Amino acid sequence: MDLRLNEKAAFIAGASRGLGYAVAKGLLQEGCKVVINSRNEERVINAAEKLRKETGGIVFPVPGDVTDPNIPSALIAETVKFFGGIDLLVTNASGPPPGQFDSFNDEAWQKAIDLSLMSHVRLIKAALPYLKKSDIASVLTITSYSVKQPISNLVLSNSIRSATIGLTKTLALELGGEGIRFNSILPSWTITERVTQLMTDRAERNGTTLEQEIQKQAQESVMGRMGTPEEFANAAVFLLSPAASYITGVMLTVDGGMYKGTI
């Protein structure tokens, strides 16, 4: 299938590793021009160089912390300077720290809101004038299946990512008439650095090993394993592409059957 992404311009937040990196690679393989972002300058520069070698595509690294209110607009401005506009926007950030409700103060909640909600809001707001000029405009927010099935010891993520889902659906309804599609992918446990961190925390609390916790969690999938970033990226690239032109307002679980609900 031709996804009709050749020469389209994309910005991807949180893309120096994990899910964001995999999406960047998938888009580059389809002929997109891509800006990748991370708050870690060295890591995002190295990631861009690796992506160039792997795909031969056009990719620029732009460091910046998306939790800083002033950074998202600067990131979008840099992307427009490189490409003249934006067709595809992927909003993504690492998740808040694990912990139970009574372990977090107001400051922790505010940091989590800036990370898991306001980073999406600010990036979309900054990119919107350029998306309105694109004939294939598409936005993908990366959240978590925890918005449908809360995960133990992740109260910040469970709570705040749900607001991003509400934002995504609302914008799909508000801006569909202007030709801009908004969707979200709700990944479950996927083999990334973030998941390794969470499984390590769980192993410390349970007195087990990282390998035991990964295997235990994998059994919640009907496939008996966790997903790979590449499997996530395949779904993301399709949703972003004009091949999915009649799909908007969708909250897609990419979870290997870990979510047990019907809606």
C-alpha positions as CSV (number, residue, x, y, z in Angstrom):
1,M,0.0,0.0,0.0
2,D,1.3,3.5,-0.9
3,L,0.9,5.6,2.3
4,R,1.4,8.8,0.2
5,L,3.9,10.2,2.7
6,N,6.8,11.0,0.4
7,E,8.3,14.5,1.0
8,K,5.8,15.2,3.8
9,A,7.1,17.1,6.8
10,A,6.8,15.6,10.3
11,F,7.7,16.7,13.9
12,I,8.0,14.0,16.5
13,A,8.5,14.8,20.2
14,G,10.3,12.4,22.5
15,A,12.0,10.6,19.6
16,S,15.5,10.0,20.7
17,R,14.6,6.4,21.7
18,G,11.6,4.1,22.3
19,L,8.3,4.6,20.6
20,G,9.1,8.1,19.2
21,Y,12.3,6.8,17.6
22,A,10.5,3.9,16.1
23,V,7.8,6.2,14.6
24,A,10.5,8.5,13.2
25,K,12.2,5.6,11.5
26,G,8.9,4.4,10.1
27,L,8.1,7.8,8.6
28,L,11.6,8.2,7.2
29,Q,11.2,4.8,5.5
30,E,8.1,6.1,3.8
31,G,9.9,9.1,2.5
32,C,9.0,11.7,5.1
33,K,11.3,14.6,6.2
34,V,11.4,14.5,10.0
35,V,12.4,16.6,12.9
36,I,13.0,14.6,16.1
37,N,13.1,16.1,19.6
38,S,14.4,15.1,23.0
39,R,15.3,17.1,26.1
40,N,18.7,15.4,26.0
41,E,20.8,17.1,23.3
42,E,23.5,14.5,23.0
43,R,21.0,11.7,22.8
44,V,18.8,13.3,20.1
45,I,21.8,14.3,18.0
46,N,23.1,10.7,18.1
47,A,19.6,9.4,17.3
48,A,19.4,11.6,14.2
49,E,22.7,10.3,13.0
50,K,21.6,6.7,13.5
51,L,18.4,7.3,11.7
52,R,20.2,8.8,8.7
53,K,22.4,5.8,8.5
54,E,19.5,3.4,8.9
55,T,17.1,5.0,6.4
56,G,19.1,7.5,4.2
57,G,16.3,10.0,5.0
58,I,16.2,13.7,5.9
59,V,16.2,14.1,9.7
60,F,17.1,17.0,11.9
61,P,17.6,16.9,15.7
62,V,16.1,19.7,17.8
63,P,16.7,19.4,21.6
64,G,14.3,21.0,24.1
65,D,12.3,20.1,27.1
66,V,8.6,20.0,26.2
67,T,7.6,20.6,29.8
68,D,8.9,24.2,29.6
69,P,6.0,26.4,28.5
70,N,8.3,28.3,26.1
71,I,9.9,25.4,24.3
72,P,7.1,23.8,22.2
73,S,6.6,26.9,20.1
74,A,10.3,27.2,19.6
75,L,10.5,23.5,18.4
76,I,7.7,24.1,15.9
77,A,9.4,27.3,14.7
78,E,12.6,25.3,14.0
79,T,10.7,22.6,12.1
80,V,9.0,25.2,9.9
81,K,12.4,26.8,9.3
82,F,13.8,23.5,8.1
83,F,10.8,22.4,6.0
84,G,8.6,25.4,5.3
85,G,5.6,23.9,7.1
86,I,4.3,20.8,9.0
87,D,2.1,18.0,7.8
88,L,2.3,15.5,10.6
89,L,2.7,16.1,14.3
90,V,3.4,13.4,16.9
91,T,3.1,14.6,20.5
92,N,4.9,12.3,22.9
93,A,6.7,12.4,26.2
94,S,8.1,10.0,28.8
95,G,5.6,9.2,31.6
96,P,5.5,10.5,35.1
97,P,7.2,8.6,37.9
98,P,5.6,5.6,39.5
99,G,4.0,5.8,42.9
100,Q,0.7,5.7,44.8
101,F,-1.6,8.6,45.5
102,D,-0.4,9.6,48.9
103,S,3.2,9.7,47.8
104,F,2.8,12.8,45.6
105,N,2.5,16.4,46.5
106,D,1.0,19.3,44.5
107,E,4.4,20.0,42.8
108,A,4.6,16.4,41.6
109,W,1.1,16.6,40.1
110,Q,1.9,19.9,38.4
111,K,5.1,18.4,36.8
112,A,3.1,15.5,35.6
113,I,0.4,17.7,34.1
114,D,3.1,19.7,32.2
115,L,4.6,16.5,31.0
116,S,1.6,14.4,30.1
117,L,-1.0,17.0,29.2
118,M,0.3,20.5,28.6
119,S,3.2,19.3,26.4
120,H,0.5,18.0,24.0
121,V,-1.6,21.2,24.3
122,R,1.3,23.5,23.6
123,L,2.8,21.6,20.7
124,I,-0.6,21.3,19.0
125,K,-1.4,25.0,19.6
126,A,2.0,26.0,18.1
127,A,1.7,23.7,15.1
128,L,-2.0,24.5,14.3
129,P,-1.5,27.4,11.9
130,Y,0.8,25.3,9.8
131,L,-1.3,22.2,9.9
132,K,-4.2,24.2,8.6
133,K,-2.1,24.9,5.4
134,S,-1.4,21.2,4.8
135,D,-3.6,19.0,2.6
136,I,-2.9,15.9,4.7
137,A,-2.7,17.3,8.2
138,S,-2.6,14.7,10.9
139,V,-1.9,14.7,14.6
140,L,-1.1,11.7,16.8
141,T,-1.0,11.8,20.5
142,I,0.8,9.0,22.2
143,T,-0.8,8.1,25.5
144,S,-1.3,4.7,27.2
145,Y,-3.9,1.9,27.6
146,S,-4.0,2.9,31.2
147,V,-6.6,5.4,30.3
148,K,-8.9,2.5,29.8
149,Q,-7.5,0.0,32.3
150,P,-5.5,1.8,35.1
151,I,-2.2,0.3,35.9
152,S,-1.2,-0.2,39.6
153,N,1.3,2.3,41.1
154,L,0.9,4.7,38.2
155,V,-1.7,7.1,39.6
156,L,-0.2,10.2,37.8
157,S,-0.1,8.6,34.4
158,N,-3.5,6.9,34.8
159,S,-5.1,10.2,35.7
160,I,-3.5,12.8,33.5
161,R,-3.2,10.9,30.3
162,S,-7.0,10.6,30.3
163,A,-7.1,14.4,29.9
164,T,-5.0,14.1,26.8
165,I,-7.5,11.6,25.4
166,G,-10.3,14.1,26.0
167,L,-8.2,16.8,24.3
168,T,-7.6,14.5,21.2
169,K,-11.2,13.6,20.8
170,T,-12.4,17.2,21.2
171,L,-9.9,18.5,18.6
172,A,-11.0,15.8,16.2
173,L,-14.5,17.1,16.5
174,E,-13.6,20.8,16.4
175,L,-11.1,20.7,13.6
176,G,-12.2,17.9,11.3
177,G,-14.0,20.4,9.2
178,E,-10.7,22.1,8.5
179,G,-9.2,18.8,7.3
180,I,-7.0,18.1,10.3
181,R,-7.3,14.6,11.8
182,F,-6.5,13.8,15.4
183,N,-6.0,10.3,16.8
184,S,-4.3,8.7,19.7
185,I,-2.5,5.4,20.2
186,L,-2.8,3.7,23.6
187,P,0.2,1.4,23.8
188,S,0.4,-1.3,26.5
189,W,3.7,-2.8,27.7
190,T,6.2,-2.4,25.0
191,I,9.9,-3.1,25.3
192,T,11.4,0.4,25.8
193,E,13.6,2.1,28.3
194,R,10.6,3.5,30.0
195,V,9.1,0.0,30.5
196,T,12.4,-1.3,31.8
197,Q,12.4,1.4,34.3
198,L,8.9,0.6,35.5
199,M,9.6,-3.1,35.6
200,T,12.8,-2.4,37.7
201,D,10.7,-0.4,40.1
202,R,8.2,-3.2,40.4
203,A,10.9,-5.8,40.9
204,E,12.4,-3.7,43.8
205,R,9.0,-3.4,45.5
206,N,8.2,-7.1,45.0
207,G,11.6,-8.5,45.8
208,T,11.9,-10.2,42.4
209,T,14.0,-9.7,39.4
210,L,13.5,-7.5,36.3
211,E,13.3,-10.6,34.1
212,Q,10.6,-12.1,36.4
213,E,8.5,-9.0,36.3
214,I,8.7,-8.7,32.5
215,Q,7.7,-12.3,32.1
216,K,4.8,-11.9,34.5
217,Q,3.5,-8.8,32.7
218,A,3.9,-10.4,29.3
219,Q,1.4,-13.1,30.3
220,E,-1.4,-10.5,30.4
221,S,-1.1,-10.4,26.6
222,V,-2.9,-13.2,24.7
223,M,0.3,-13.4,22.7
224,G,2.3,-14.1,25.8
225,R,4.8,-11.3,25.2
226,M,5.3,-7.6,25.2
227,G,5.2,-5.6,22.0
228,T,8.0,-4.1,20.1
229,P,8.5,-0.4,19.2
230,E,8.4,-1.4,15.5
231,E,4.9,-2.9,16.0
232,F,3.7,0.3,17.6
233,A,5.3,2.3,14.8
234,N,3.5,0.4,12.0
235,A,0.2,1.4,13.5
236,A,1.3,5.0,14.1
237,V,2.6,5.5,10.5
238,F,-0.6,4.2,9.0
239,L,-2.8,6.4,11.2
240,L,-0.7,9.5,10.4
241,S,-0.8,8.8,6.7
242,P,-3.4,9.8,4.0
243,A,-4.1,6.1,3.7
244,A,-6.1,6.6,6.9
245,S,-7.9,9.7,5.6
246,Y,-11.3,8.8,7.0
247,I,-10.0,7.9,10.5
248,T,-10.2,10.6,13.1
249,G,-11.0,10.7,16.8
250,V,-9.8,7.1,17.3
251,M,-8.2,5.9,20.5
252,L,-6.4,2.8,19.2
253,T,-5.0,0.3,21.7
254,V,-1.8,-1.4,20.4
255,D,-1.6,-3.9,23.2
256,G,-1.5,-7.5,22.2
257,G,-4.8,-8.1,23.9
258,M,-3.8,-6.8,27.3
259,Y,-6.8,-4.5,27.5
260,K,-9.7,-6.8,28.3
261,G,-12.7,-4.4,27.7
262,T,-14.9,-4.3,24.7
263,I,-15.0,-0.5,24.1
